[in-house]
């Protein structure tokens, strides 16, 4: 039975949670840098994690880049947190109410110990905002036991031998964390839940948008498998594929464990005692191995008794070999390993394989793994491989994996244990009064579905177009523009279809400013620009978003004609054909229009030209 | 700590007990947490099984007591073993967050100050010295009084005349420089280092500056120095600590790690892996240290400012034997204070001028106001910090025989508080 749960993290578009800095990322590398260390602290019993302390003693340190535009002493952990950002709390409470959750009566921020350096303080401030929510899906309710408000971590921008480099721009951005129960039972339902939660968040109109501003972690487990957490899922459409892949991976691992049991393989047989086989490869064709040996590296081999045929597999199937390689990569920093199920290949010959097998005393059902690396690293890699092979005896290990762009996942680390948490004594509790909850409840933002129906009703948009406008995140702009008198359909298609076209061409439409759209539609309303020219203007603005619409038009040679200019042109055309005009009277309008539009096409809306022409005709005929 | 309505609803349930709070259809289960003294009596705080705390409003609530509090476990730390080759350093605790332990349940910070506890928390100290730690008292530094300064001075003398190579005094940071100045004036024939140290981030945080400061302070306590100094972070980074002469240092920032700055003089040293001392300093030597702990407590520190009510100063003149003025600029006060100052001088009281600019030296002969004050017998405090002049005047009034001696001692450099030359790179 498949069980899927979600953890959705969404950044809010407010100032930071505990100071007055803007929630923006900074691209240029800041000048100010500080160097810090995080020391493992004492546990409840006063004990200190010796392993963590050892890591500290080795000089592990963190470099923090401090962009002063968007970070202050609070992010530097040089000033206590200011009172919690009320606006962020209110948005989180709104989300909670939209998700049918019960706000807590009093919000208490906690310090969750995190010593990977991603928080300058060594802990993340986090609080439960609401409990016991749920979301309806087409297949039933999915429970949402907790909704938290927390501070975003610093952004990792680099890594060195003994240090990690972070930038403080992201630290402190308010983050809503929504956790569902593992109630989801199919990959498609998972996608639906993620989509719906995302829509609720965006309905507030107060969440940050763009890459990295929303992250979903997926928890997947199957019967006989284990809970595996998958991080870094960016694309909702990938969710079913990721889950299906994980299910297949767990099934394969369960099958391998079964087979190993049948073959009677036990942990004691799996020893991390590598044998050096560098000499076997003295004249190898394998480039990787040759390069390693020429740099003074070694080739180590380890026997995996009973694993023959279980490590490899078809390309598109989950393979234990990938797991072994990922362990070696994460724990020893090794680029790759070779295993006997896939050899001979990669320039390693059958003779070499045979020689290694002989050296290891390989039996009928045994496999081996080769690592070509500097000695110390190779030894670590072999240790990691054997550790992972042992876990294979038991099936699926609980772990955290990272989603890749193609929908596959990679081992990242073991599942974190329960973090140590204690009260944030620098902040008073935030009382959530009944009045506040009632005020928020009375002013809840429209959910997407409600908004779509209203747009259909109020603006006479088709269901499809209304949905596109709402999902585009530009619904607010749409309504603003329509309120100034622009035609709903035109605004809607411009904000959806036109932008979609431009994006397809490769334009960066995210760079367009709302102000540009305001100028665009007011220029259209004045007849100074035609509908046909809209894509051209927007295209220009995508590459130079700082331009005004007038400047962009000028650059494109779309300098519009003023009403006066059109009028004098109309007069000239009438004067030049005065006889014809007198003859035809008002009937001259149509032919004259053709003459005028030869000059004005694409620059002035035909309707405007016609209106002016008719006025001028009346004047001429009347005089 | 629950009172009023909340206490009634709890019906005897104690902090640490597992409880269920039932409110209509909802119920919350968790461990009952203490409530801050500032909290209202309308909420009860519980820790849910997820580790998060929430507050539950109590109207219409019923509390069920589920199970008693689990006994608080306490780890016993083995007595650390030190190499006999290492020098001995005594760490005296007086309060502050420098050596404290967090109660992860309540978030309260408790002092944690046995030798074993300190070595457990900062094992690096054992590589530097044989540590002997004990607590003198445990107070917030804003509550320090001259009585506490005397006690610290006496205990430091005991240690230094015993087997200690140096003494580290762990102290809250707010008034650390007052205590430092008091020790500098009281300790006579100082032959070993006395190091005050504190922390700006409590030691329950992974980012605490406590460990690095304590390590640096302990190094300084084994160094060649024989002065009273303050050792704290030199910058915002965890890279180096600065060694400040106690009579020249001031807490210049409310929250930063590098809040302590030497004023009108450069720091006298820097600690990374080793202690580096700069310029001239008093060197370690042999000999008995003693403390002259006499202090005249009837001394006031009076800040002059536009619109200041002269009655305030008249009150000080009535009550105190000495007044340190924190004047403006080169050492001026508004004219309306002159009568009170004149009366103070007529009554034989000491009046010392310092400046609110902190940086720079008073010079009262440049403008007429200063010249008139000099004529009244106001003692120019040179480049002394106002707080240091205050502590010094307490000491001087207690030891001097007469007015003339008070004047000459205040003008003389006794413990590095007056620098004869102000160097250009001491202002930033």
Interface residues (C-beta under 8 A of the other chain):
Chain A: X34 X35 X36 X37 X38 X39 X40 X41 X42 X43 X44 X45 X46 X47 X48 X53 X57 X61 X73 X76 X77 X78 X79 X80 X102 X104 X105 X106 X107 X108 X110 X111 X112 X113 X115 X120 X121 X122 X123 X126 X127 X128 X131 X132 X146 X148 X418 X419 X420 X421 X422 X423 X424 X425 X428 X429 X431
Chain B: X26 X33 X36 X38 X39 X40 X43 X45 X48 X50 X51 X52 X53 X54 X55 X56 X57 X73 X74 X75 X77 X101 X102 X103 X104 X105 X106 X107 X108 X109 X112 X117 X120 X121 X123 X124 X201 X203 X204 X205 X206 X207 X208 X211 X212 X235 X236 X237 X238 X239 X255 X256 X257
